[in-house]
Amino acid sequence: MNKIAIVGKGGVGKSFITYALSKFFAQKANKVLVVDCDESNKSLFRLFGFAHSPKDFMDFLGGKKAVQQKLIKKFKDKEAKINILEKGLVTLESIPTEFIQQDGNIFLISIGKISHPMEGCACPMGVVSREFLEKIELKKDELVIVDTEAGVEHFGRGIEQGIDVVLAIAEPYLDSIEVAKRAYFLAKDMGKRAYLLFNKVTSNLKERLEKTLEQQDIELLGFIDFYPEVYASALDGKIPENKSVFSEIEKIGEKIYGI
């Protein structure tokens, strides 16, 4: 287990779980590379306590327009495989410091964001995300956690191709569960190990949620309780400090760690 993707419907807590799992794995003396593949949400860096986001990795490749032009040329040339990272394998050490924010054993990289109206679709970010995750070469003590965009479109872009484990996050309501289930089975279709995790759950709903998954061949990793104070911290733009929720996520991390 070297690369984990956190997926699910918008608002289910993907970014917070990405943050909390990263803290857990970093405490295990691992170097954790957090890859922000969500081109819409710009707030992940705040969870880690950084004053600003790292420069977009797209800029390392010349910017979105340069990547678009490369893609157009390669399509015109009918190249069977599109390579944007032409230098081959990527290592943590090979990424220039301005494209990484670091706090101890945690390293944050942001693939790219939609920043201006009419700048076109996010397809170039998807291509770069997929190739980056396929080509990042990890040492024994390094792992990657990916915060994906909301929904399942990134499966269509093949971003999970370079992933080992897909963790589908759901809140206890139907639309969220359906998106998580779709992501779970898409991951399975790609031959990936997949697990479902319920977030923001009150104790009276746990048994009912377990029953909804019966006979569906879905591996449930567990539940994270609902904590209003975590929301309050997010509203203030602060790092959540609730010890109970981190204790629950540590248990989830231990399960993943043993995979």
C-alpha positions in Angstrom: 0.0 0.0 0.0 1.8 3.1 -1.3 -0.9 5.3 -2.9 -4.4 6.0 -1.4 -7.1 8.0 -3.1 -9.9 9.7 -1.0 -13.0 9.9 -3.1 -16.7 10.8 -2.7 -19.5 13.4 -3.1 -18.7 17.0 -2.3 -18.9 18.0 1.3 -18.5 14.5 2.8 -15.2 15.4 4.5 -12.6 14.1 2.0 -10.2 16.9 2.7 -10.4 16.6 6.5 -9.9 12.8 6.3 -7.0 13.4 3.9 -5.5 15.7 6.5 -6.1 13.4 9.5 -4.8 10.3 7.8 -1.7 12.2 6.6 -1.0 13.2 10.2 -1.5 9.6 11.4 0.9 8.1 8.7 3.4 10.9 9.3 3.6 9.9 13.0 4.4 6.4 11.8 7.7 7.9 10.6 6.5 7.9 7.0 7.0 10.7 4.5 3.5 11.5 3.3 3.1 13.3 0.0 -0.4 14.8 -0.1 -1.5 15.4 -3.7 -4.3 17.9 -4.1 -6.1 16.9 -7.3 -9.3 18.9 -6.7 -9.2 21.7 -9.1 -12.1 23.5 -7.5 -11.4 23.5 -3.7 -8.6 25.8 -2.8 -8.7 25.3 1.0 -6.7 22.1 1.7 -3.5 23.9 2.6 -5.3 25.7 5.5 -6.0 22.3 7.2 -2.3 21.7 7.3 -1.6 25.1 8.8 0.2 26.5 5.8 -0.1 30.3 5.1 -0.6 29.7 1.4 -0.9 26.9 -1.1 2.2 25.7 -3.0 2.5 26.9 -6.6 0.5 24.7 -9.0 2.4 21.8 -10.3 1.0 22.7 -13.7 3.2 25.8 -13.7 6.3 23.5 -13.3 5.2 22.1 -16.7 4.8 25.6 -18.2 1.2 26.3 -17.2 -2.2 25.1 -18.3 -2.0 26.6 -21.8 1.4 24.9 -22.4 0.0 21.6 -21.3 -3.1 22.1 -23.5 -0.8 22.8 -26.5 1.2 19.6 -25.8 -2.0 17.6 -25.6 -3.3 19.0 -28.9 0.0 18.3 -30.6 0.1 14.7 -29.4 -3.4 14.1 -30.5 -2.6 15.5 -33.9 0.5 13.3 -34.1 -1.8 10.3 -33.1 0.6 9.3 -30.3 -0.6 6.1 -28.7 0.4 7.2 -25.2 0.4 10.8 -24.1 3.3 11.8 -21.9 3.4 15.2 -20.4 6.1 14.5 -17.8 8.7 13.7 -20.5 11.5 13.1 -18.0 10.0 9.8 -16.9 9.8 8.9 -13.2 9.3 11.6 -10.6 10.7 11.5 -7.1 9.8 13.6 -4.0 13.3 15.1 -4.1 13.0 16.0 -7.8 10.1 18.4 -7.3 11.3 22.0 -6.8 10.6 23.5 -3.4 8.3 26.2 -4.6 5.8 23.5 -5.7 5.8 21.9 -2.3 4.7 23.0 1.2 6.4 20.9 3.9 5.7 20.4 7.6 7.9 17.7 9.1 7.1 14.4 7.3 4.1 15.9 5.4 4.6 17.3 1.9 1.7 19.0 0.0 1.6 19.4 -3.7 -1.3 21.0 -5.7 -1.7 19.8 -9.3 -3.7 22.9 -10.5 -6.8 25.0 -9.9 -9.5 26.7 -11.9 -8.7 30.3 -11.2 -10.3 32.4 -14.0 -13.6 32.3 -15.9 -13.5 31.0 -19.5 -10.2 29.3 -19.0 -11.5 26.0 -20.4 -12.1 22.5 -18.9 -10.1 20.9 -16.2 -9.0 18.1 -18.6 -5.3 19.1 -18.6 -5.2 18.9 -14.8 -6.7 15.4 -15.0 -4.0 14.3 -17.5 -1.2 15.6 -15.3 -2.8 14.1 -12.2 -3.0 10.7 -13.8 0.5 10.7 -15.1 2.0 12.2 -11.9 0.4 9.4 -9.8 1.6 6.7 -12.3 5.2 8.1 -12.4 5.9 9.1 -8.8 8.5 6.7 -7.5 8.3 6.2 -3.8 10.9 5.0 -1.3 10.0 2.3 1.3 9.1 5.0 3.9 7.1 7.2 1.5 3.4 7.1 0.6 0.9 9.2 -1.2 -2.6 10.4 -0.2 -4.7 12.0 -2.9 -7.6 14.4 -2.3 -9.7 14.0 -5.4 -12.4 16.3 -6.8 -16.0 15.7 -5.8 -17.9 12.9 -7.7 -16.6 10.2 -9.9 -15.5 12.1 -13.1 -11.8 11.5 -12.2 -12.4 7.8 -12.7 -13.3 8.6 -16.3 -10.0 10.5 -16.6 -8.1 7.4 -15.2 -6.6 9.2 -12.2 -7.0 6.1 -10.1 -4.9 4.1 -12.5 -1.8 4.7 -10.5 -3.5 4.2 -7.1 -3.3 1.1 -4.8 -6.2 1.8 -2.4 -9.4 3.7 -3.0 -11.2 4.9 0.1 -14.8 6.0 -0.7 -16.3 8.4 1.9 -20.0 8.7 2.4 -22.3 10.7 4.7 -25.5 9.0 6.0 -27.8 10.2 3.2 -28.9 8.5 0.0 -27.2 10.6 -2.6 -23.8 10.5 -0.8 -24.1 6.8 -0.3 -24.9 6.2 -4.0 -21.9 8.3 -5.2 -19.6 6.4 -2.7 -20.9 3.0 -3.9 -20.4 4.0 -7.6 -16.8 5.1 -6.8 -16.3 1.8 -4.9 -17.3 -0.4 -7.8 -15.5 1.7 -10.4 -12.4 1.2 -8.3 -13.1 -2.5 -8.2 -13.6 -2.6 -11.9 -10.1 -1.1 -12.2 -8.7 -3.9 -10.1 -8.0 -1.7 -7.1 -8.6 -2.4 -3.4 -11.5 -0.4 -2.3 -13.2 0.3 1.0 -16.2 2.4 2.1 -16.0 4.7 5.2 -19.0 6.5 6.7 -18.3 10.0 8.1 -20.4 12.3 10.3 -22.5 9.5 11.6 -24.7 9.6 14.8 -24.8 6.4 16.8 -28.5 5.7 16.1 -27.8 5.3 12.4 -24.9 2.9 12.4 -26.9 -0.3 12.5 -29.2 1.0 9.7 -26.3 2.0 7.5 -24.7 -1.5 8.0 -28.0 -3.0 6.8 -28.0 -0.9 3.7 -24.8 -2.5 2.6 -25.8 -6.1 3.3 -25.8 -8.3 0.2 -24.0 -5.6 -1.8 -20.5 -7.1 -1.6 -19.0 -3.8 -0.2 -16.3 -3.8 2.4 -17.1 -1.3 5.1 -14.0 0.1 6.8 -15.9 1.8 9.6 -17.7 4.9 11.0 -16.5 8.3 12.0 -18.9 10.1 14.4 -20.5 13.4 13.9 -18.6 16.2 15.8 -20.2 19.7 15.6 -16.9 21.3 16.9 -15.1 20.1 13.8 -17.5 22.1 11.7 -17.0 25.1 14.0 -13.2 24.9 13.4 -13.7 24.7 9.7 -16.0 27.7 9.8 -13.3 29.7 11.5 -10.6 28.5 9.1 -8.7 26.7 11.9 -7.2 23.3 12.2 -9.7 21.0 14.0 -8.3 19.9 17.4 -11.0 17.4 18.5 -9.1 14.4 20.0 -12.0 12.0 19.7 -12.3 12.3 15.9 -8.6 11.9 15.5 -8.7 8.8 17.7 -11.4 7.3 15.4 -9.4 8.2 12.3 -6.3 6.6 13.8 -8.2 3.4 14.1 -9.1 3.6 10.4 -5.5 4.4 9.7 -4.3 1.3 11.5 -6.7 -0.8 9.4 -5.3 0.7 6.2 -1.8 0.4 7.5 -2.2 -3.3 7.8 -3.5 -3.8 4.2 
